[in-house]
Amino acid sequence: MPRTTAAPSKRTNPTTAQRWPNKASAVADEVQIRLATISKRAAEIDARHARIDTLASMAVDAVKSGNALLAQQLAMDIQRASLAARQHAVDVRSEAQAASDVLARARRGEYDA
């Protein structure tokens, strides 16, 4: 009796990258936008902290030279710059939470229309 060969099995895994489904693609796009926003805000925080460092150095120089009024003004500038940096940190935290929420909803199969 002749021996028959079994038909080659179909591959279940694609050999090339496949296009994402529309809903998953939209989720990825939204998360990518939020991550870009987080990156921008983090750069702003870094700039604020650099400004705070400069102001602090100027305040030390003012104290050393005995210029109490300038030192006080610089301390107030430091306080304002610190407040702005904290606000940017809150914005970053909010964006990160929003991105996390989008991914969690997608994982549960809940997509925004």
ChimeraX commands (.cxc) that place a marker at each C-alpha (Angstrom):
marker #1 position 0.00,0.00,0.00 radius 0.5
marker #1 position 1.44,3.38,-0.97 radius 0.5
marker #1 position 2.26,5.68,1.81 radius 0.5
marker #1 position 0.45,9.01,1.76 radius 0.5
marker #1 position 1.95,12.10,3.14 radius 0.5
marker #1 position -0.05,14.24,5.47 radius 0.5
marker #1 position -1.04,17.64,4.17 radius 0.5
marker #1 position 1.18,20.36,5.53 radius 0.5
marker #1 position -0.40,22.02,8.51 radius 0.5
marker #1 position -1.48,25.61,8.18 radius 0.5
marker #1 position 0.53,28.09,10.15 radius 0.5
marker #1 position -1.43,29.88,12.79 radius 0.5
marker #1 position 1.08,32.63,13.39 radius 0.5
marker #1 position 1.55,35.25,10.72 radius 0.5
marker #1 position 4.99,35.44,9.16 radius 0.5
marker #1 position 4.81,39.22,8.68 radius 0.5
marker #1 position 3.49,42.03,10.79 radius 0.5
marker #1 position -0.24,42.43,10.53 radius 0.5
marker #1 position -2.30,45.62,10.63 radius 0.5
marker #1 position -3.80,46.33,14.04 radius 0.5
marker #1 position -7.58,46.34,14.41 radius 0.5
marker #1 position -9.04,49.86,14.26 radius 0.5
marker #1 position -10.05,50.02,17.92 radius 0.5
marker #1 position -6.69,48.77,19.18 radius 0.5
marker #1 position -4.93,51.16,16.85 radius 0.5
marker #1 position -6.97,54.08,18.21 radius 0.5
marker #1 position -6.04,53.10,21.78 radius 0.5
marker #1 position -2.36,52.91,20.85 radius 0.5
marker #1 position -2.58,56.32,19.18 radius 0.5
marker #1 position -4.21,57.89,22.24 radius 0.5
marker #1 position -1.64,56.40,24.59 radius 0.5
marker #1 position 1.18,57.53,22.30 radius 0.5
marker #1 position -0.18,61.10,22.32 radius 0.5
marker #1 position -0.44,61.05,26.11 radius 0.5
marker #1 position 3.12,59.74,26.43 radius 0.5
marker #1 position 4.36,62.55,24.18 radius 0.5
marker #1 position 2.52,65.03,26.42 radius 0.5
marker #1 position 4.14,63.47,29.49 radius 0.5
marker #1 position 7.56,63.81,27.86 radius 0.5
marker #1 position 6.91,67.48,27.08 radius 0.5
marker #1 position 5.73,68.19,30.62 radius 0.5
marker #1 position 8.76,66.40,32.08 radius 0.5
marker #1 position 11.03,68.65,29.99 radius 0.5
marker #1 position 9.13,71.66,31.36 radius 0.5
marker #1 position 9.65,70.39,34.91 radius 0.5
marker #1 position 13.36,70.04,34.22 radius 0.5
marker #1 position 13.50,73.62,32.90 radius 0.5
marker #1 position 11.64,74.88,35.99 radius 0.5
marker #1 position 14.09,73.12,38.27 radius 0.5
marker #1 position 17.04,74.58,36.39 radius 0.5
marker #1 position 15.49,78.01,36.93 radius 0.5
marker #1 position 15.01,77.26,40.64 radius 0.5
marker #1 position 18.70,76.27,40.88 radius 0.5
marker #1 position 19.73,79.56,39.27 radius 0.5
marker #1 position 17.47,81.59,41.56 radius 0.5
marker #1 position 18.78,79.76,44.63 radius 0.5
marker #1 position 22.36,80.50,43.62 radius 0.5
marker #1 position 21.48,84.16,43.12 radius 0.5
marker #1 position 19.79,84.24,46.54 radius 0.5
marker #1 position 22.90,82.82,48.21 radius 0.5
marker #1 position 25.00,85.51,46.53 radius 0.5
marker #1 position 22.54,88.19,47.69 radius 0.5
marker #1 position 22.71,86.93,51.27 radius 0.5
marker #1 position 26.52,86.85,51.16 radius 0.5
marker #1 position 26.63,90.43,49.90 radius 0.5
marker #1 position 24.15,91.54,52.57 radius 0.5
marker #1 position 21.39,92.48,50.14 radius 0.5
marker #1 position 18.43,91.26,52.21 radius 0.5
marker #1 position 15.79,92.81,49.95 radius 0.5
marker #1 position 17.11,91.06,46.84 radius 0.5
marker #1 position 17.42,87.79,48.77 radius 0.5
marker #1 position 13.78,88.10,49.84 radius 0.5
marker #1 position 12.64,88.81,46.28 radius 0.5
marker #1 position 14.62,85.84,44.99 radius 0.5
marker #1 position 13.12,83.59,47.67 radius 0.5
marker #1 position 9.65,84.63,46.49 radius 0.5
marker #1 position 10.67,83.91,42.88 radius 0.5
marker #1 position 11.86,80.47,43.99 radius 0.5
marker #1 position 8.51,79.87,45.66 radius 0.5
marker #1 position 6.62,80.79,42.46 radius 0.5
marker #1 position 8.89,78.65,40.29 radius 0.5
marker #1 position 8.46,75.74,42.69 radius 0.5
marker #1 position 4.69,76.08,42.53 radius 0.5
marker #1 position 4.81,76.03,38.72 radius 0.5
marker #1 position 7.01,72.91,38.77 radius 0.5
marker #1 position 4.58,71.17,41.12 radius 0.5
marker #1 position 1.70,72.03,38.78 radius 0.5
marker #1 position 3.56,70.45,35.89 radius 0.5
marker #1 position 4.11,67.35,38.02 radius 0.5
marker #1 position 0.36,67.19,38.68 radius 0.5
marker #1 position -0.24,67.46,34.92 radius 0.5
marker #1 position 2.19,64.60,34.28 radius 0.5
marker #1 position 0.49,62.44,36.90 radius 0.5
marker #1 position -2.92,63.21,35.37 radius 0.5
marker #1 position -1.76,62.32,31.85 radius 0.5
marker #1 position -0.17,59.09,33.07 radius 0.5
marker #1 position -3.37,58.11,34.86 radius 0.5
marker #1 position -5.45,58.89,31.76 radius 0.5
marker #1 position -3.15,56.73,29.61 radius 0.5
marker #1 position -3.39,53.93,32.16 radius 0.5
marker #1 position -7.18,54.20,32.19 radius 0.5
marker #1 position -7.33,53.98,28.38 radius 0.5
marker #1 position -5.23,50.81,28.44 radius 0.5
marker #1 position -7.28,49.28,31.27 radius 0.5
marker #1 position -10.55,49.94,29.41 radius 0.5
marker #1 position -9.11,48.45,26.22 radius 0.5
marker #1 position -7.98,45.36,28.11 radius 0.5
marker #1 position -11.58,44.91,29.30 radius 0.5
marker #1 position -12.84,45.38,25.74 radius 0.5
marker #1 position -14.31,48.82,26.42 radius 0.5
marker #1 position -13.49,51.10,23.51 radius 0.5
marker #1 position -14.63,54.68,23.08 radius 0.5
marker #1 position -16.56,55.13,19.89 radius 0.5
marker link #1:1,2 radius 0.2
marker link #1:2,3 radius 0.2
marker link #1:3,4 radius 0.2
marker link #1:4,5 radius 0.2
marker link #1:5,6 radius 0.2
marker link #1:6,7 radius 0.2
marker link #1:7,8 radius 0.2
marker link #1:8,9 radius 0.2
marker link #1:9,10 radius 0.2
marker link #1:10,11 radius 0.2
marker link #1:11,12 radius 0.2
marker link #1:12,13 radius 0.2
marker link #1:13,14 radius 0.2
marker link #1:14,15 radius 0.2
marker link #1:15,16 radius 0.2
marker link #1:16,17 radius 0.2
marker link #1:17,18 radius 0.2
marker link #1:18,19 radius 0.2
marker link #1:19,20 radius 0.2
marker link #1:20,21 radius 0.2
marker link #1:21,22 radius 0.2
marker link #1:22,23 radius 0.2
marker link #1:23,24 radius 0.2
marker link #1:24,25 radius 0.2
marker link #1:25,26 radius 0.2
marker link #1:26,27 radius 0.2
marker link #1:27,28 radius 0.2
marker link #1:28,29 radius 0.2
marker link #1:29,30 radius 0.2
marker link #1:30,31 radius 0.2
marker link #1:31,32 radius 0.2
marker link #1:32,33 radius 0.2
marker link #1:33,34 radius 0.2
marker link #1:34,35 radius 0.2
marker link #1:35,36 radius 0.2
marker link #1:36,37 radius 0.2
marker link #1:37,38 radius 0.2
marker link #1:38,39 radius 0.2
marker link #1:39,40 radius 0.2
marker link #1:40,41 radius 0.2
marker link #1:41,42 radius 0.2
marker link #1:42,43 radius 0.2
marker link #1:43,44 radius 0.2
marker link #1:44,45 radius 0.2
marker link #1:45,46 radius 0.2
marker link #1:46,47 radius 0.2
marker link #1:47,48 radius 0.2
marker link #1:48,49 radius 0.2
marker link #1:49,50 radius 0.2
marker link #1:50,51 radius 0.2
marker link #1:51,52 radius 0.2
marker link #1:52,53 radius 0.2
marker link #1:53,54 radius 0.2
marker link #1:54,55 radius 0.2
marker link #1:55,56 radius 0.2
marker link #1:56,57 radius 0.2
marker link #1:57,58 radius 0.2
marker link #1:58,59 radius 0.2
marker link #1:59,60 radius 0.2
marker link #1:60,61 radius 0.2
marker link #1:61,62 radius 0.2
marker link #1:62,63 radius 0.2
marker link #1:63,64 radius 0.2
marker link #1:64,65 radius 0.2
marker link #1:65,66 radius 0.2
marker link #1:66,67 radius 0.2
marker link #1:67,68 radius 0.2
marker link #1:68,69 radius 0.2
marker link #1:69,70 radius 0.2
marker link #1:70,71 radius 0.2
marker link #1:71,72 radius 0.2
marker link #1:72,73 radius 0.2
marker link #1:73,74 radius 0.2
marker link #1:74,75 radius 0.2
marker link #1:75,76 radius 0.2
marker link #1:76,77 radius 0.2
marker link #1:77,78 radius 0.2
marker link #1:78,79 radius 0.2
marker link #1:79,80 radius 0.2
marker link #1:80,81 radius 0.2
marker link #1:81,82 radius 0.2
marker link #1:82,83 radius 0.2
marker link #1:83,84 radius 0.2
marker link #1:84,85 radius 0.2
marker link #1:85,86 radius 0.2
marker link #1:86,87 radius 0.2
marker link #1:87,88 radius 0.2
marker link #1:88,89 radius 0.2
marker link #1:89,90 radius 0.2
marker link #1:90,91 radius 0.2
marker link #1:91,92 radius 0.2
marker link #1:92,93 radius 0.2
marker link #1:93,94 radius 0.2
marker link #1:94,95 radius 0.2
marker link #1:95,96 radius 0.2
marker link #1:96,97 radius 0.2
marker link #1:97,98 radius 0.2
marker link #1:98,99 radius 0.2
marker link #1:99,100 radius 0.2
marker link #1:100,101 radius 0.2
marker link #1:101,102 radius 0.2
marker link #1:102,103 radius 0.2
marker link #1:103,104 radius 0.2
marker link #1:104,105 radius 0.2
marker link #1:105,106 radius 0.2
marker link #1:106,107 radius 0.2
marker link #1:107,108 radius 0.2
marker link #1:108,109 radius 0.2
marker link #1:109,110 radius 0.2
marker link #1:110,111 radius 0.2
marker link #1:111,112 radius 0.2
marker link #1:112,113 radius 0.2
view
